[in-house]
Amino acid sequence: MSKFSHNQYKIIPIILSGGRGTRMNSNLPKVLHKIANKHIISYVLDAIKYGLKESFIDYTAIVVNSDIINNQEFNELLSYYPELKIQIINQEESNGTGDAVLCAIKYGNNAIDSKSDDKTIGLVLYGDVPFIRPEDINIMLEKVYNGAQLVGAFFTSENPFSYGRVEISNNHIKIVEDNECSEEQKKNKLCNAGMIACNYSLLKEFVESYKYHLSDYLNEIQYINNSTYVNNLENVEEYRENQNNSSEKIKSFKEREFYLTDIYNYASRRNALIDYIKIQEEKVIGINTLYELIKAEEYIQSELRIKFLNLGVKLILPNTIMLSYDTKIGKGTIIEPNVIIGPNVSIGEDCQIKSNSVLTNCTIESKCLIGPFAHIRYGTKIGDQSRIGSFVETKNAELENNVKAPHLSYLGDVKIGSDSNIGAGTIICNYDGKQKHKSFIGKNAFIGSNSSIISPRIINNNTKIGAGSVITEDIPEGYMALARNIQVNKKMNSYNNHEKINIENNTIKSNTDQILEKNTNFYSYSASNRKVVNFYKMHGSGNDILIIDIDDNNEIFPENRQNLDYRNNYHSKSIGEEIALLCDRNLGIGCDQIILVSNIKNDSANISIYNNDGSEALTCGNGMRCLGLWIFIYKQLKYNKILFLNDVKNNNLNDKINQNGILFNWHLKNRSLTTNLLNIQTKSNQIGISGDVIAEMGEFRFREVVLELPIKSNGVYHVSIANDHLVIVLDNEKDCDMNLAASLSVSNILFPYGVNVSFMIIDPKHDYISIKTWERGVKQQTMSCGSASAACHIAALMAKFITKDEIIVKNIGGNLISKVSNRDISIYGPATMVFSGEILI
């Protein structure tokens, strides 16, 4: 049936939920208990929402008690129904259903003009009677529109215990509450469901004048000795004294609750036109006890099972399968016994959900196999023809088509590309004790059994992970990663005698050691190969910089490094492993970048800059400032200005333009950088010396980039200051998605060799810009990046967000000052000498 459609009427739904639910024996308010994972009162609210047009609802009054009025879950629930214009009314004392309606009218919306009451309908429903249908509500309202002043809802029950009985005689309808029925009246099977649709003026008159029509109530208890009319309170007391056999059948006005059902007596005596509808008993199930809650659950589960069977879903042993009110299942799908489907679950066609699986808040596309004993948790999306096997748990996981995770895995906060295989025992380690991190596994990836992936990680397309590996770094496309401890085999004297194995350094060399020494793809850690490296650790605005003087360590880092290939050999075979080891904060010294410096003269020096994964960089603003201070301290130069020449030897480092004219990468073959030393604060020893240093970065290039992102941005820009930077302009810092930055920083179609990614938020007064950066080749968010600070300033200027040539750039690790002059850029900020030492590598 269509929605009630007579636009000259206004509807005021009144939902009675003031009972304290003491018979539920539960700390949870009665109407917040759930049936098929939906709150009891939500069923009633949905019946109003889908049965009435929004424009006809004047307001909706929900009458509650003080136990629930400030309940957070209750108020959040009501916020999902703005179209109902809900007002919460507190019934301070539980004086019956009539008093609850009086509270709704007295304390509800006062904007209703009394002259329009005849064109207003009061619709009284009960918060603990969940299965009233929108079409039944419409029928009741239609009867009021057609002339009835009061319309009730009645049903026939074979077991009418506790329900009020309905007595009909001509146009006279009387409701007798169960506790006031005579034995003869209790045999009556026509019961009152409680809901009414009523002319608002009649309803208002009834509840507001109740204390003046006590005689209406008293005259209706004629069943006492077939009987005598009692007209006032004094006569009642007198009648009690004279009629001992019937005295318990009469209550004083002060003793009796104010029943809404008395409106039928009130309306009949005023010759109001009364009508009613008859509805199924199951649709008016009231819930007052946990037993009644269970019976309601059984009813709705039966209705849901029948619905899906009719839609072509095969339910094996349906009574063991639990569904939710909003479950969606495509035809041809098979659900095996003991499957529990929670809220917000969508399952496609021709799937099989095997026994003892639990699904909640997830989407499963077509032809998928799930379980047995799988736990598919919130935020999971599983693509076509994928398989999630036994004892696999997923949470906030996106699996594209044909992904297989057959056994014993945890896949949390991860996106997995199509045609990938996840081996048994794979764990996505997504939680660091404070926050969750997300990993990305590309297409056609093979994850070996018993692997642990420490998020955030990017496992690119067409990669493999050897069984038993612990993955702590990203894996480039086409690579296989192995991360296991070296196995040592030693012959035992006796098979049953487990002798203690004592391995001393330099005495045992395993077969694995020998293989690694011969294989140039791996770094040999045997003690005989170790060398002492002298180093200096500096700090610049949040960046830890390690400086190594090649002239003092030429044996380990030969000055002639022609075999380095920045583009084609992302991890240098000759020194990449040494660099990564030194940068490691657990096994090495720990730093963000390493600078190798050589051929130091009064006004120039040669440098090579490396990221902490071993890949080579072309410039570093913070590193240059630290290096300038280091040379001032240890080399005691006569000048405060020095030129650095980045000696990357690679003929490919020229401008690259494709056939469409798009600039992919821009670098200089011999990059020159200049530092100025200002305000040096000397100390008695070298440790802790600090000063303000300017790094003059030279020329830059700028262009706007069209890039689809999952976040809202005000522009995306590519700035090249030797290193490539991708600058994303945002309105709010909360929109900075560092997982997205990490994924963009690796090789992609625009930047085949990676890119530094920065989010920039511009101060509304243009006094400063704030940035967050993820550098290419690092394992975590960068505390500070000098070249990224310069790149963001350039982007803000060139895109005309700001006009200032000099501005403060706020990094997490500290503030820098960026200055642009013509096409040149410089960065100003502090640098500090932290400590120096030796390390064996």
Disulfide bonds with the S-S distance in Angstrom:
none
